[in-house]
Structures are given as C-alpha cells and as structure tokens.
Amino acid sequence: MSDMSGGPDVSGAPRGREQFSRHLALVATEGLDRLSAATVAVVGAGGLGSTVLELLTRSGVGTIRIHDAGVLDIPDLNRQILYTHDELGRAKADAAAARLSRINPALSVEAHSARVDAGTDFSGADVVVDCLDNFETRFAVDERTYDAGIPLVHGGVYQYFGQVTTIHRDHTKSLRALFGPEATAQDAEANKPMFPPAVAGTATVEATECIKLLLGRPPEQLLYNRILSLDYLTYDFDEIQLSP
C-alpha cells in the first residue's frame, strides 16, 4: 500500500514539493522556485518571530537566518509558539533552528545568537523581517537594510494592538524617519503586556508581506507608504497613508 501521508519517506528526505502542494496552485511553480531560492533574515525569534519563522518555513522559503541573542524563559511561552517547556533556558535562535529543521528537513537554517546592532551583516538576504521589541535595535537594523537596499518588513505589537509596514529605500522613507527618535521612549517599559492572538495575527501579516515581496508582487499590493494598524480588541483594521 502506498503512503499517502505527504510526509518524509523512510530515509527522512522530504518528497520534493509535496509538502507545499496545498499552496502550489496559488503561487505557481515559478513562485515556489522563487521562495525556495530566497534567503530571509528574521531579527527576533520571540513572539512575532516565532510565528513568522514557522510560516516562512511552511511556505517553502529555502534559507532562513535567525538573529536573536535571547534565552527562553517561562513568560515567553504565552506567545512564542515555536517553543515548549523542554526548551526553557536554551538559546532561542538554536531552539528555533532545530524546530524549523523538523518542520522542513530541506530548509537551510542559520542560528545567530549574537546581539543585533549596527554592525550586523544582512548581506545576501532578500528580505529582512523586524520581529523586535525595541526601537533602538530596530533603527540599527533599519540603517543597515536601508543603506543596502534590502526590503525591511516592520512589525510591532503592544497589548491588543499591532502594526505592519514595509521599508525600502526605492519606495519609502526609512523607519527612523517615519517614527522619529521619540519612539525609543517606549523601549524603557519592562514586561510589556501582550495578547497572544494579537502577536500571532500581526506576525501573520508580516509573513504574508515577506512572501509577497519574495514573489515579486507589484508595489500597490505591498505595504509601501502605508501602515496597517490592527486593533484586535475592536476589530478596527485601518490603513495609515504615508507620504513617500
């Protein structure tokens, strides 16, 4: 009897594209080829990063770089869906890489546990996804990606609220120019309250935007010069239009 499970064969190797067959019709073979050839750097492997990393892996992105210097703690488990109690005390980048490799053994995944700063190298990345929790580090990533012409998908979440926008020097102002230095004042708040579905929902939009960039969707289908504001308490999802 043939195995119709769609999982790996007995050798552990994935069966070609069968793992991605349910969305192949939506992206076409060419699109799946683009995703497979793409490299995405995800900065932050916490609440937002966990969902983004898993969705990119399940969508067929071929190479993922994980940048996070943190270690998993119990309060992280309310929203950081890649992890369980088994990973407590482990470096998030390493734990995330191990989990993603189990989801897709063909994935090329790199774990970087060094602190992200203005010297972090994102060369070779097709898209960088901001899954951070502070603007100081975001602005450092923004500077590197903006100068290099690498699209940066920014996402942020607080309580019941999320926001997503995409930054690219050919289309938009920098993240720092949009939010200004006053944004770093929010960084001082410790133990920021986070509603788990708001984190996962906002991260889903980030992953969607990243995939659309990789597929070469036109600018009007992307979040250039607009911020998608997500209120999960009232279900008010609005667009804030920005000047280029």
Secondary structure, 3 states (H helix, E strand, C coil): CCCCCCCCCCCCCCCCCHHHHHHHHHHHHHHHHHHHHCEEEEECCCHHHHHHHHHHHHHCCCEEEEECCCECCHHHHHCCCCCCHHHCCCEHHHHHHHHHHHHCCCCEEEEECCCCCCCCCCCCCCEEEECCCCHHHHHHHHHHHHHHCCCEEEEEEEECEEEEEEECCCCCCCHHHHHCHHHHHHHHCCCCCECHHHHHHHHHHHHHHHHHHHCCCCHHHCCECEEEEEECCCCEEEEEECCC
